[in-house]
């Protein structure tokens, strides 16, 4: 197979797993890397890297020898002060790279959105691709930026460009280098830094299934459609109990009333951050946990053949990867 794919966000969690899958399936890969970005997740991979940013005016020249675009890159932040950067990277960056792909003659684009752009049912009922929260109801500037970025992808598809949208839920597994907020939950559990938990819920999926969902969207997805890449809806309590079974460490038994982390986050972000203190808890992150974030991925399973691998195994692999890469010290599991 001689097709070459242009991938953004390859140094991140989903992108690193996607690039490994593309190579495994016989594709060539050219990865866009921001200047100064660490390349740990791409070490020893047989790929071509080019330096640049999403908003570079000459990006189309760097894409001309590629047949497909996987636009995975996004700026992730729950801090309210990052509103402008979120808009520049996620919304304008998506607009620019899709324009560049069009100029370069890219055959098809896969845009990595997020379930964050869809929103949620406040009753806790799982929602599918037909659901959409009003943008003003989306909590935080990150979710709003992903909504507006998705509108750019929809607009491009309506103009005749081949653009398929995928909306990952909460991926877990290896190569979570940053780590993600869910990876941080796993790490805090391993480090015994979670004496209690908030009553909330997430839709988990193995990150390698997310990568496969991207490739299936390239092969089978309908332009202009969106596909939730998710699997199992679990309460945070159930996730922590799974981690306890995997590690032998005790799961926290006590819940924390939502007002307590809300009060801490509000003080951190509104009072202490302006004085120069680095906030420890994002206010929008706590507000998001007020309702379970449950989703229905049956469309992607039915139309794309999205795999539904074991969440227990994905958690096990995440734990193993964090330990092997020295995120946790003095572990004897």
N, C-alpha and C positions, 0 to 999 in steps of 0.2 A: 504493500500500500504506500503510495507516494504522496498522499495528501498531507499538506502542512497546515497546522493550526496555530493561530495567533492567540496567546493566552495572556490576559491581564490578571493580576492578583495571584500569580503563581507562587510567590514566597509565603502566602498565607495558608490557612488550614485547609479550606476546600480546594484552593488552587493547586496546592502541593499534591493532594490525593488525585485530583483530576489529571495533572500532568503525568503522574505515574501510570494511570490507567491508559491514557492516550498512547504512551510509549509501549506499554504492554500490548495494545491492540494494533501496533504497527504504524501509527501516525508519526510524522515529524512534528516537532514543537518549536515555536519561536515565542519566547516569553518576554513581555515588557516588564522591566524592572526600574523602579524609581532610583535615581542616583543616591547612593549612600544606604540603600536598603540592605539589610543583612540577607545573605544568600544561603543560610544554613539549610533551609528546607529543599534547596535545589542541588545540594552538594553531590557530585559524582553522577549526575544525570546527563544523558547524552542529548542535550538540547542547545539551541542557540538563544542567547539572551541579547536584548537590545535595551539601552538605557533611554528613559523618557518618562513623560507624564501624560495623563489622559488628555489634557488640554493642549498638547503640543500641536502647532499648526502643520508640522511636516509628518505627522503620524502615518498618513496614508502611504507615504513612500516606504515606510518600514514594514507595511503590511502587504505590499504588492505581490510578493511571491507566495502568499497564503490563500487557501481556499475557504477557510472558516475562521470565525472569531468566537472565542469564549470570553465574554467580558465578566470576569468574576470579581475584579477589584472594587473595593468600596472603602470609604472612610467610616470606621465604626467608633462612635463615642456617645455616651449617654450624658455627658456634661453639657449643660445648657449654654455655656460660654463658647462651645464649638459650632454654634449654628451656622456661621458664615462658611467655615471650612467644610462642613457637611454638604452645604448647598453647592459650593464650588466643585468638590470632588464627585459627589454622587449624582447630582442633577446635571450640572454643566458638563462634567466629565463624561457622563453617559451620552449626552447629546453629541458631544464632539467626537467620541470614538465611533459612534454609529455613522456619523457623517463621513469620517475618515474611512470606515469600512466600505461605505458606498462608493467613495471616490476610488478606492483601491480595487474595486470589482470583487469584493468578498462575496461568495455565493450565499452564505447563510450565517446569521449571528445567533448565538445563544446568550441571552442576558440573564445574569444571576441577580434576581430580585430577592425577596425575603417574604416570609409570612407576615413580617412586620408591616409590609405595605398593605396587606389585606385587612388587618385589624382582627378583632375578636368579638364573639358573642358574650356579653357581660353575664349571662346566666351560666356560662361554662359549657354550653353546647358546642361540640366540634363544628367548625365551618369549612366549607369547600371553596373552590375558585369562584363560584357565583356570588359569594358574599363580599361586601365591601363596606367597611366602616366609613362614615364621612371623614374626610381628611382632618377636620377640626377635632374629631374624637380620638385620633391617633395620639398616643402618649409620647411626647418628646420629639425633639428635632430630628433625631435619627430616623424614626419611623416615618415622619413626614417627608424627609428627604428621599427615602426609598419609594414612597408613594409617587412623588413627583418624578423621580428617575424612571419609574415604571411607565408613567404617562409618556415620557419621551420614547420609550421602546414601542409602546402601542401606536404612537403617532407615526413612527418610522415604518411600522408594519402596515399601517393604513395607507401610507404613501407608496406602497409596493415593495418595500425592502423586506427580505426574508429575515424576520426576527421572532424567535421563540423565547418565551419568558419562563424561567423556572423559579419557584419560590421555596427554597429549603426552609425546614422548620428549625430544629435544634440538633445540629450534627454533633456526634461524639466519636472518638476514636483516636488513632495515631496522627502525629504531625501537628498537634495543636500547640504551636510554638509560642503564641503570644502570652498566655492562653486566652480562649474565649471565656465569656462569663460562665458557661456551663463547665468548661474545663477548670475554671477557678473554684467552682463548687466542689468538684472532685478533689482538687488539691487541698482545699480547706478541710475536707473530710479526712484526707490522708494525713494531714498535719495536725489533726485533732484540734482544729480551730473553729469547730462548729458545735457549740454546746446546745444550740436550739435552732429551730427553723421556722420559716413563715409558711402558712398553709396556702400553697399555690400549686400549679401544675404546668407541665411542658409536654410538647410532642417531640419525642426523641427519634433519631434515625442514625444508623451507622454512616459515618462520613464517606465511606467507600461506596455505599448505596447512593449517596448524593452525587458523587463523581459519576457513577454509572447512569444516574438519571440525566445528567448533562449530556452524556454521549447518546443516550436513547432519544433525547430531545433533538439532537442533531440529526439522528437517523429517521425519526418518526414524528416529531412534533409538528403541530400545525402553526404556521406563522400567525402571529397576533394573539395566540392562545397563551394562557398561563397554566402551569402545572405545579401543584404543591408536592414537594419532595419531602415526605414525612413518613412516619410509621406509627409508633405507639404512644398513646396519651397516658401519661403517668403523673400521679401527684408527686410533689417533692419528697414526701414521706416514703413513697414506694421506691423512688430512685435511691434515697439514702439507705433503705433496707436492702436493696440490691447490692449497693457498695459494701454494706456490712457482710453480706453473704460471700462476696468475692474476696474481701480482705481479712475477715475475722475481727475487724474493729467494730466496736459498738456504735449503733446508729443513735443520734440524739433522740431523746424521748419527749422533750419539752417544745412547745410552740411559743412563738413570740407574737404578741398582738401587733398588728400592722402599724399602729400609731407610734410604737417605739422606734423602729428603724426610720419611719418617716420623720420623726422629730430630730433624730441624729443626722439624717441626710440634709434636712432643711438647715440646721445649724452649720453643718459642714460647708454647704454650697453657698448659702446666702450670707452667713456672718463671718466665717473663718476664711473662706477662699479669697474674698476681697482684701483680706489682711496679709495674704501671701502664703497661707497654709494650704498644702495640697489636700484636697478633699479625699476622704476614704470611701464614702458611700454616695453614688449618684442619686439625686432625688428622683429623677425620671425612672431609674432602675427599680427603686422601691415602689413607685406608683404603678409600674407595670405588673408587679407581683400581686396586686390587689385582686386580680381575676385569673383563673386558670387559662393558659394559652393553648387551647386544644384545637386540632385541625383534622380534616378528613382528606387523606391522600388517595382515595380510591380511583380518582380519574387518572392519575399518573400510573397506578398499578394496572388499570384496565387498558388504557390507550398506549402507554409506553412500555409496559412490562417492568415497571420499577421494582427492584428486589426489595424484600422485607426481611433483612437479616436479623439475627438475634441481638436484641438490645443488651442483654446480659453479657454476651461476648464482646460487643462494642465497648461496653464499660470496662470489661476486663482488659481489653487491648489498650484503652486509654490509660488505665492504671499502670499497666506494664510499661507503656511508652514514657509516661512521666517519671517513673522510677528509674528506667534505663537511661534517661537523659538528665538525671540528677536534679529534677525539680523538687524532689523530696529526699531529705537526708535521714540516715539512721533508720531506714525501713527494713523490717524483717517480717515479711508476710508469708 
